[in-house]
């Protein structure tokens, strides 16, 4: 498989950015919905789950993009191992870790939504574990992605914004981690901090939204007629 042309790469980056924008927006909206006593608790749960699915979709696109520069040259067919899993760059590593993290959030948000809807019951610890795993993986991925090598590969179209993209995504991962700590259920049956769980989720999602917005390719202004 040959690397995509510039237009195809731009379309993939755009789709990735919009996926993270939409997913982040749903996570941010889920916080006030979860606090609205007039709504069913399941509403916020399904909003979070939809956001996590969008995160996974965008994460998959980013993972696919991370392999673009590692494809075999010429017409040599790539093996399944090379195509899907063989690591070559720090970008691939960061993208793979992030993708697994989004899958962990899928599990957490789905279990929480089903639990809130009353169709399935799981313990708080079972719901929290994948949330904690996803938060740790996002933090590791964002730390790796902040490296200049990864930022150069991902943000070649946005070099003037590369540092800001990496920084806000790293901050968002830290805040998601804070949210996971706040959401831990103690032996007494109460959360460590509902306030931090909600604030961490909302601000973390806002950071990811800003980072994804900065990732969007900018169209050059048309040259003035002469």
N, C-alpha and C positions, 0 to 999 in steps of 0.2 A: 504494500500500500504506500503510495507516494504521499508526502506531506501535502496538506491542502494549500491552494493558492491564497494570495493575500485577501481576496474578497471572501473566500470561504472562512478563513481564519477570523476575519473581522465579524462575520455573521455569528460565528461560534462564541466569540468574546461578548458580543452584544447579547446573545441569548443567555449566556452564563450570568452576565451582570443583571439582566432583568429577572432571571430566576431567583438570584439572591435578594434583589430589591423586593420582589413580591413576597418571598418567604420571610424576610425580615419584617416587612410591614405587617404580616399576619401575626408574627410573634409579638410585635409591639401592641397591636390591637387586642390581642388575647388578654393582656394584663388588665385593662379597664373592664373588659367583658367579664373576666373572672371575679371582679369586685362588684358587679351589678347584681344585686340580690333579686331583681325583677326577672332575670334571665335564668334559664335552666343551666346548671353547672356544666352540662354536656356541651353547650354552645361554645364556650371558651375552649374546651378540650378538643373539639373538632377543628376549631380555628388553628390551634397549636399544631394539630396533626397535619392539616393541610399545609401549614408553613414548613413543617419538617419534610414533607414530600417534595416541596419546591426546592428546599435546601439540597435534598438528595439529587434531584434532577440537575440543578446547577453544579453540584459537586461532581456529578458524573461527567458533565460537559468539560469541566476544568481538568478532570483526570484524563479524558481523551485528548485534550489540548496539550497536556504535559508530555504526551508520547509523540507529538508531531515531529519533533526534531530528532527522534531516536529511531525512526523507521529505517530499515535497510535501504541502502542506495540501489538504484537501478531497478531491474525487474525481478530481483531475488525475492521469492515469496517469504513472508514472515511466518514463523512458527506461532502456534497459539501462545506459547510461553512468552515469546518476544512481544507479540501483539498485546497481550492482556496484562502481564504481570512482571516482566523483567525490568527491574529498576536500573535506570541509567543516570538520572539527575536528581538533585535535591528537590526540584520542582515536582518530579514524579512522586518522590517520597512524601512531600507535604500534601499533594493532592490525594494520594492513596489513603493517608491517615485521616484527612478531612472527610473523605467519602465514607469510611468506616464510622467515623463520628456521627455523620448525618443518619446513618442506618440505626445507630444506637438511639438517637433522638426519635426516629420513627417508632421504635419499640416503646419508649417511654410515653410519648404523646398518645399513641394508640391505646396502650393499657390504661392511661389516665382517662381518656375519653370514654372508653367502654365502661370503666368503673363509675364515672360520673353519670353515665346514662343508665346505670343499674343493670346492664346486660352481662356484666362480668365483674368478678371481685378478685382483686389481688391485694396483697399486703403493701403498705407504703414502702417497705424496703425493696420489694421486687420492682416497683415502679421507679424508685430512686436510683437503683444500681446502674441501669443503662444511661440515665441522665448524668450521673457522675462520670461514667466512662466516656460518654460523648463530650462532656465539658473538658475532660483531660485531653482527649484526642484533638479537640479544636484548639486547645492552648498549645499543644506540641506542634500541630500543623502550622498555626499562625507564627510561632516562633521560628520555625524553619523557613517559612515563606517570607520572613522579614529580611533574610539574608540577601545581599546584593545580587548574587547569582540568580536566585529565584525571581526577584523583582525585575531583573533585566529580561528574563524569559517571558514573564507574564505581562509586563507593562511596557513593552517596547513601543507601543502606540501611545503611551501616556507617561513618558519619562519625567515630565515636570510634576506629575502627581504621584509617582511611584512610592516615595517615602511616606506620603500621607495615607495612601491606600494600605500599605503594610502596617502603619502605626495604628490606624483606627480599627483594623481587623484584629490586631493583637490585643488592643484595649477591649474590644467586644468579647474576645475569648476569655479575658480575665474576668469581665463582668458576668459572663455566663457561668464561670467557675464560682464566683461569689453567689450567684443565684442558686447553684446546686448545693452549696454549703448551707445556705439559708433554708432550702427546702428539705433538709434532712430531718426525719422524724425521730425524736428522742424516745427513750424507753417509757416516758410518761405519756406518749401519744401526741405531743405537740411539736410543731416545727421549730427549728432553731431560731429562725427569724422570717416570718411571712413578709415583713417589709423588705428585707434584703432579697428574698426570693423574687418578689415582684419588681423591685427597682433594678436588680441585676439583670433580669430578663428584658425589661423595657429598654434600659440604657444600652445593654449589649446588642439588642436587635437594632437600635438606632445607629450604633456604630457600624454594624454590618451593612445597614442600608446606605449609610454615607460612603463606606468603602466601595460598595457595588456601584453606586452612582458615579463615583470618581473613575471607576473602571470603564464606564461606557466610552466607546470611541467618539471623539468629537469630529464633526464634519468641518473641514476647512471652509472658511468663508470664500465666496466666489470673488475672483479678481475683478477689480473695477474695469469697466470698458475704457478703451483708449481711443 
